[in-house]
Amino acid sequence: DRKILEYTCHTAFFVSIVIVQWADLIICKTRKNSVFQQGMKNHFLNFGLFFETCLAAFLSYCPGMDKGLRMYPLYFNWWLPALPFSVLIFCYDETRKYLLRRNGPGSWIERETYY
């Protein structure tokens, strides 16, 4: 019973990585433009977001995964703790991009955060 709880926690950790990757994938679309300026018109990126979420759900809820990969089903609310971190990453990068656009080339923020 303790091992089932441990493997369920491993599944929750995997799902939290997938949720945080949502923000990582979206913020890597542009280097200076906001996602709100750019839009979400890239169908491959949208499919990738959808597919990684479906894959995480499949690996979590498919019968037999408890034997093969030791991944156990999660309650829906166990998907939620990673959302604030995803939003935080997204807001941080949008703020960074705004400061890059406002301060122009050669500014301190560009030297320190522009890749």
Backbone as JSON Lines, residues from 0, in Angstrom:
{"i":0,"aa":"D","n":[0.82,-1.2,0.0],"ca":[0.0,0.0,0.0],"c":[0.87,1.26,0.0]}
{"i":1,"aa":"R","n":[1.97,1.23,0.74],"ca":[2.89,2.37,0.73],"c":[3.53,2.53,-0.63]}
{"i":2,"aa":"K","n":[3.85,1.42,-1.28],"ca":[4.47,1.47,-2.6],"c":[3.5,2.05,-3.63]}
{"i":3,"aa":"I","n":[2.23,1.73,-3.53],"ca":[1.24,2.29,-4.44],"c":[1.17,3.8,-4.27]}
{"i":4,"aa":"L","n":[1.21,4.26,-3.03],"ca":[1.23,5.7,-2.77],"c":[2.49,6.33,-3.35]}
{"i":5,"aa":"E","n":[3.63,5.68,-3.2],"ca":[4.87,6.21,-3.75],"c":[4.8,6.3,-5.27]}
{"i":6,"aa":"Y","n":[4.29,5.27,-5.93],"ca":[4.2,5.28,-7.39],"c":[3.16,6.29,-7.87]}
{"i":7,"aa":"T","n":[2.12,6.49,-7.09],"ca":[1.14,7.53,-7.43],"c":[1.77,8.9,-7.35]}
{"i":8,"aa":"C","n":[2.64,9.11,-6.37],"ca":[3.37,10.38,-6.26],"c":[4.32,10.56,-7.43]}
{"i":9,"aa":"H","n":[4.94,9.49,-7.9],"ca":[5.8,9.57,-9.09],"c":[4.98,10.0,-10.3]}
{"i":10,"aa":"T","n":[3.77,9.44,-10.42],"ca":[2.89,9.82,-11.53],"c":[2.5,11.29,-11.43]}
{"i":11,"aa":"A","n":[2.2,11.76,-10.22],"ca":[1.85,13.17,-10.03],"c":[3.03,14.07,-10.38]}
{"i":12,"aa":"F","n":[4.23,13.65,-10.06],"ca":[5.42,14.43,-10.41],"c":[5.58,14.5,-11.93]}
{"i":13,"aa":"F","n":[5.37,13.37,-12.6],"ca":[5.44,13.34,-14.07],"c":[4.41,14.29,-14.68]}
{"i":14,"aa":"V","n":[3.2,14.25,-14.17],"ca":[2.13,15.12,-14.68],"c":[2.46,16.58,-14.42]}
{"i":15,"aa":"S","n":[3.06,16.89,-13.28],"ca":[3.42,18.28,-12.99],"c":[4.5,18.77,-13.95]}
{"i":16,"aa":"I","n":[5.42,17.9,-14.35],"ca":[6.43,18.28,-15.34],"c":[5.75,18.6,-16.67]}
{"i":17,"aa":"V","n":[4.78,17.79,-17.06],"ca":[4.06,18.03,-18.31],"c":[3.34,19.38,-18.26]}
{"i":18,"aa":"I","n":[2.71,19.7,-17.15],"ca":[1.97,20.95,-17.04],"c":[2.91,22.15,-17.08]}
{"i":19,"aa":"V","n":[4.06,22.06,-16.44],"ca":[5.02,23.16,-16.49],"c":[5.61,23.29,-17.89]}
{"i":20,"aa":"Q","n":[5.7,22.18,-18.61],"ca":[6.19,22.25,-19.98],"c":[5.23,23.0,-20.9]}
{"i":21,"aa":"W","n":[3.96,23.08,-20.54],"ca":[3.03,23.91,-21.32],"c":[3.57,25.32,-21.41]}
{"i":22,"aa":"A","n":[3.91,25.9,-20.26],"ca":[4.42,27.27,-20.25],"c":[5.74,27.37,-20.98]}
{"i":23,"aa":"D","n":[6.62,26.39,-20.77],"ca":[7.92,26.43,-21.45],"c":[7.76,26.42,-22.96]}
{"i":24,"aa":"L","n":[6.86,25.61,-23.45],"ca":[6.64,25.52,-24.89],"c":[6.06,26.82,-25.44]}
{"i":25,"aa":"I","n":[5.13,27.41,-24.72],"ca":[4.49,28.64,-25.19],"c":[5.46,29.82,-25.15]}
{"i":26,"aa":"I","n":[6.28,29.92,-24.11],"ca":[7.17,31.08,-24.01],"c":[8.34,30.98,-24.99]}
{"i":27,"aa":"C","n":[8.65,29.8,-25.48],"ca":[9.75,29.65,-26.44],"c":[9.32,29.99,-27.86]}
{"i":28,"aa":"K","n":[8.08,30.36,-28.06],"ca":[7.61,30.71,-29.41],"c":[8.32,31.94,-29.95]}
{"i":29,"aa":"T","n":[8.51,32.94,-29.13],"ca":[9.13,34.18,-29.58],"c":[10.22,34.59,-28.59]}
{"i":30,"aa":"R","n":[11.11,35.43,-29.08],"ca":[12.17,35.93,-28.2],"c":[11.84,37.29,-27.62]}
{"i":31,"aa":"K","n":[11.1,38.13,-28.37],"ca":[10.76,39.47,-27.88],"c":[9.26,39.75,-27.91]}
{"i":32,"aa":"N","n":[8.55,39.22,-28.89],"ca":[7.11,39.48,-28.99],"c":[6.35,38.74,-27.9]}
{"i":33,"aa":"S","n":[5.27,39.35,-27.49],"ca":[4.39,38.71,-26.54],"c":[3.61,37.6,-27.24]}
{"i":34,"aa":"V","n":[3.21,36.6,-26.48],"ca":[2.36,35.54,-27.04],"c":[1.04,36.15,-27.5]}
{"i":35,"aa":"F","n":[0.59,37.2,-26.84],"ca":[-0.67,37.84,-27.21],"c":[-0.54,38.59,-28.54]}
{"i":36,"aa":"Q","n":[0.65,39.07,-28.87],"ca":[0.9,39.68,-30.18],"c":[1.06,38.62,-31.25]}
{"i":37,"aa":"Q","n":[1.77,37.57,-30.93],"ca":[2.09,36.52,-31.88],"c":[0.89,35.63,-32.18]}
{"i":38,"aa":"G","n":[0.15,35.27,-31.16],"ca":[-0.98,34.37,-31.34],"c":[-0.55,32.91,-31.23]}
{"i":39,"aa":"M","n":[-1.55,32.05,-31.28],"ca":[-1.3,30.6,-31.19],"c":[-1.75,29.94,-32.48]}
{"i":40,"aa":"K","n":[-1.2,30.38,-33.6],"ca":[-1.62,29.89,-34.9],"c":[-0.79,28.72,-35.4]}
{"i":41,"aa":"N","n":[0.24,28.35,-34.69],"ca":[1.09,27.24,-35.1],"c":[0.39,25.93,-34.75]}
{"i":42,"aa":"H","n":[-0.11,25.25,-35.76],"ca":[-0.91,24.05,-35.52],"c":[-0.06,22.9,-34.97]}
{"i":43,"aa":"F","n":[1.21,22.85,-35.34],"ca":[2.08,21.8,-34.81],"c":[2.32,22.0,-33.32]}
{"i":44,"aa":"L","n":[2.5,23.25,-32.91],"ca":[2.69,23.53,-31.49],"c":[1.42,23.21,-30.7]}
{"i":45,"aa":"N","n":[0.27,23.61,-31.24],"ca":[-0.99,23.31,-30.56],"c":[-1.22,21.81,-30.46]}
{"i":46,"aa":"F","n":[-0.89,21.09,-31.53],"ca":[-1.0,19.64,-31.49],"c":[-0.05,19.04,-30.44]}
{"i":47,"aa":"G","n":[1.16,19.6,-30.35],"ca":[2.12,19.12,-29.36],"c":[1.63,19.3,-27.94]}
{"i":48,"aa":"L","n":[1.02,20.46,-27.65],"ca":[0.45,20.69,-26.32],"c":[-0.66,19.69,-26.02]}
{"i":49,"aa":"F","n":[-1.53,19.5,-27.01],"ca":[-2.64,18.56,-26.85],"c":[-2.12,17.13,-26.69]}
{"i":50,"aa":"F","n":[-1.14,16.76,-27.51],"ca":[-0.63,15.39,-27.49],"c":[0.08,15.07,-26.19]}
{"i":51,"aa":"E","n":[0.92,15.98,-25.69],"ca":[1.63,15.68,-24.45],"c":[0.68,15.56,-23.27]}
{"i":52,"aa":"T","n":[-0.4,16.34,-23.29],"ca":[-1.4,16.23,-22.23],"c":[-2.15,14.91,-22.33]}
{"i":53,"aa":"C","n":[-2.54,14.55,-23.56],"ca":[-3.23,13.26,-23.75],"c":[-2.33,12.08,-23.41]}
{"i":54,"aa":"L","n":[-1.05,12.18,-23.75],"ca":[-0.12,11.11,-23.42],"c":[0.04,10.96,-21.9]}
{"i":55,"aa":"A","n":[0.12,12.07,-21.2],"ca":[0.22,12.01,-19.74],"c":[-1.05,11.38,-19.14]}
{"i":56,"aa":"A","n":[-2.21,11.77,-19.68],"ca":[-3.46,11.18,-19.19],"c":[-3.52,9.69,-19.52]}
{"i":57,"aa":"F","n":[-3.09,9.33,-20.73],"ca":[-3.09,7.91,-21.11],"c":[-2.18,7.1,-20.2]}
{"i":58,"aa":"L","n":[-0.97,7.6,-19.97],"ca":[-0.03,6.87,-19.12],"c":[-0.51,6.79,-17.68]}
{"i":59,"aa":"S","n":[-1.29,7.76,-17.27],"ca":[-1.79,7.76,-15.9],"c":[-3.01,6.86,-15.72]}
{"i":60,"aa":"Y","n":[-3.9,6.84,-16.7],"ca":[-5.19,6.18,-16.52],"c":[-5.37,4.87,-17.27]}
{"i":61,"aa":"C","n":[-4.46,4.53,-18.16],"ca":[-4.61,3.3,-18.95],"c":[-4.42,2.07,-18.05]}
{"i":62,"aa":"P","n":[-5.32,1.11,-18.16],"ca":[-5.14,-0.12,-17.37],"c":[-3.85,-0.84,-17.77]}
{"i":63,"aa":"G","n":[-3.15,-1.34,-16.79],"ca":[-1.91,-2.05,-17.03],"c":[-0.67,-1.21,-16.82]}
{"i":64,"aa":"M","n":[-0.82,0.11,-16.77],"ca":[0.35,0.96,-16.56],"c":[0.9,0.81,-15.14]}
{"i":65,"aa":"D","n":[0.07,0.35,-14.22],"ca":[0.57,0.13,-12.86],"c":[1.56,-1.02,-12.83]}
{"i":66,"aa":"K","n":[1.43,-1.94,-13.76],"ca":[2.39,-3.06,-13.84],"c":[3.6,-2.69,-14.71]}
{"i":67,"aa":"G","n":[3.33,-2.09,-15.88],"ca":[4.4,-1.81,-16.83],"c":[5.3,-0.67,-16.43]}
{"i":68,"aa":"L","n":[4.72,0.48,-16.14],"ca":[5.52,1.67,-15.82],"c":[5.36,2.13,-14.37]}
{"i":69,"aa":"R","n":[4.57,1.41,-13.62],"ca":[4.28,1.76,-12.22],"c":[3.71,3.17,-12.11]}
{"i":70,"aa":"M","n":[2.79,3.47,-13.02],"ca":[2.08,4.75,-12.99],"c":[0.64,4.47,-12.6]}
{"i":71,"aa":"Y","n":[0.19,5.15,-11.58],"ca":[-1.14,4.91,-11.04],"c":[-2.05,6.09,-11.35]}
{"i":72,"aa":"P","n":[-3.35,5.84,-11.43],"ca":[-4.3,6.92,-11.74],"c":[-4.29,8.0,-10.66]}
{"i":73,"aa":"L","n":[-4.53,9.23,-11.1],"ca":[-4.54,10.38,-10.2],"c":[-5.96,10.93,-10.1]}
{"i":74,"aa":"Y","n":[-6.28,11.47,-8.95],"ca":[-7.49,12.27,-8.85],"c":[-7.29,13.55,-9.65]}
{"i":75,"aa":"F","n":[-8.37,14.12,-10.15],"ca":[-8.26,15.32,-10.98],"c":[-7.55,16.45,-10.24]}
{"i":76,"aa":"N","n":[-7.86,16.65,-8.98],"ca":[-7.26,17.77,-8.25],"c":[-5.75,17.59,-8.03]}
{"i":77,"aa":"W","n":[-5.21,16.4,-8.29],"ca":[-3.77,16.21,-8.19],"c":[-3.05,16.72,-9.44]}
{"i":78,"aa":"W","n":[-3.79,17.08,-10.47],"ca":[-3.21,17.71,-11.65],"c":[-3.01,19.21,-11.42]}
{"i":79,"aa":"L","n":[-3.66,19.77,-10.42],"ca":[-3.71,21.22,-10.26],"c":[-2.52,21.89,-9.55]}
{"i":80,"aa":"P","n":[-1.79,21.25,-8.65],"ca":[-0.73,21.97,-7.95],"c":[0.36,22.56,-8.84]}
{"i":81,"aa":"A","n":[0.58,22.02,-10.02],"ca":[1.62,22.54,-10.91],"c":[1.16,23.78,-11.68]}
{"i":82,"aa":"L","n":[-0.14,24.03,-11.74],"ca":[-0.64,25.16,-12.52],"c":[-0.1,26.52,-12.07]}
{"i":83,"aa":"P","n":[-0.03,26.81,-10.77],"ca":[0.54,28.12,-10.38],"c":[1.98,28.31,-10.84]}
{"i":84,"aa":"F","n":[2.76,27.24,-10.86],"ca":[4.15,27.36,-11.32],"c":[4.19,27.61,-12.82]}
{"i":85,"aa":"S","n":[3.3,26.98,-13.54],"ca":[3.22,27.21,-14.98],"c":[2.83,28.66,-15.27]}
{"i":86,"aa":"V","n":[1.87,29.17,-14.54],"ca":[1.43,30.56,-14.71],"c":[2.55,31.51,-14.31]}
{"i":87,"aa":"L","n":[3.27,31.2,-13.25],"ca":[4.39,32.04,-12.81],"c":[5.48,32.12,-13.88]}
{"i":88,"aa":"I","n":[5.83,30.99,-14.47],"ca":[6.84,30.98,-15.54],"c":[6.36,31.82,-16.71]}
{"i":89,"aa":"F","n":[5.1,31.66,-17.09],"ca":[4.54,32.4,-18.21],"c":[4.55,33.91,-17.92]}
{"i":90,"aa":"C","n":[4.09,34.32,-16.74],"ca":[4.05,35.75,-16.38],"c":[5.46,36.34,-16.3]}
{"i":91,"aa":"Y","n":[6.41,35.6,-15.74],"ca":[7.78,36.07,-15.67],"c":[8.32,36.35,-17.07]}
{"i":92,"aa":"D","n":[8.1,35.42,-17.99],"ca":[8.66,35.6,-19.33],"c":[7.94,36.71,-20.09]}
{"i":93,"aa":"E","n":[6.64,36.85,-19.91],"ca":[5.93,37.96,-20.56],"c":[6.44,39.3,-20.04]}
{"i":94,"aa":"T","n":[6.72,39.38,-18.74],"ca":[7.27,40.61,-18.16],"c":[8.66,40.88,-18.72]}
{"i":95,"aa":"R","n":[9.48,39.84,-18.82],"ca":[10.82,39.98,-19.39],"c":[10.76,40.47,-20.83]}
{"i":96,"aa":"K","n":[9.85,39.91,-21.62],"ca":[9.71,40.34,-23.02],"c":[9.21,41.78,-23.11]}
{"i":97,"aa":"Y","n":[8.31,42.16,-22.22],"ca":[7.82,43.55,-22.2],"c":[8.96,44.51,-21.91]}
{"i":98,"aa":"L","n":[9.8,44.17,-20.91],"ca":[10.92,45.04,-20.57],"c":[11.94,45.09,-21.71]}
{"i":99,"aa":"L","n":[12.13,43.98,-22.4],"ca":[13.03,43.98,-23.56],"c":[12.54,44.92,-24.65]}
{"i":100,"aa":"R","n":[11.24,44.87,-24.92],"ca":[10.68,45.75,-25.96],"c":[10.72,47.21,-25.53]}
{"i":101,"aa":"R","n":[10.45,47.47,-24.28],"ca":[10.39,48.85,-23.79],"c":[11.76,49.5,-23.7]}
{"i":102,"aa":"N","n":[12.76,48.76,-23.23],"ca":[14.08,49.35,-22.99],"c":[14.98,49.34,-24.21]}
{"i":103,"aa":"G","n":[14.66,48.56,-25.21],"ca":[15.43,48.58,-26.45],"c":[16.71,47.79,-26.38]}
{"i":104,"aa":"P","n":[17.43,47.76,-27.51],"ca":[18.68,46.99,-27.58],"c":[19.78,47.62,-26.73]}
{"i":105,"aa":"G","n":[20.61,46.76,-26.16],"ca":[21.74,47.21,-25.37],"c":[21.41,47.5,-23.91]}
{"i":106,"aa":"S","n":[20.17,47.33,-23.5],"ca":[19.79,47.61,-22.12],"c":[20.3,46.5,-21.2]}
{"i":107,"aa":"W","n":[20.27,46.79,-19.91],"ca":[20.71,45.81,-18.92],"c":[19.89,44.55,-18.99]}
{"i":108,"aa":"I","n":[18.59,44.69,-19.14],"ca":[17.71,43.51,-19.17],"c":[18.04,42.64,-20.39]}
{"i":109,"aa":"E","n":[18.41,43.26,-21.49],"ca":[18.79,42.48,-22.67],"c":[20.12,41.75,-22.44]}
{"i":110,"aa":"R","n":[21.07,42.44,-21.85],"ca":[22.37,41.81,-21.6],"c":[22.25,40.63,-20.64]}
{"i":111,"aa":"E","n":[21.36,40.74,-19.66],"ca":[21.27,39.72,-18.63],"c":[20.29,38.58,-18.93]}
{"i":112,"aa":"T","n":[19.25,38.85,-19.74],"ca":[18.23,37.81,-19.91],"c":[17.97,37.39,-21.34]}
{"i":113,"aa":"Y","n":[18.54,38.09,-22.3],"ca":[18.26,37.76,-23.7],"c":[19.16,36.62,-24.14]}
{"i":114,"aa":"Y","n":[18.59,35.65,-24.78],"ca":[19.37,34.49,-25.21],"c":[19.5,34.46,-26.7]}
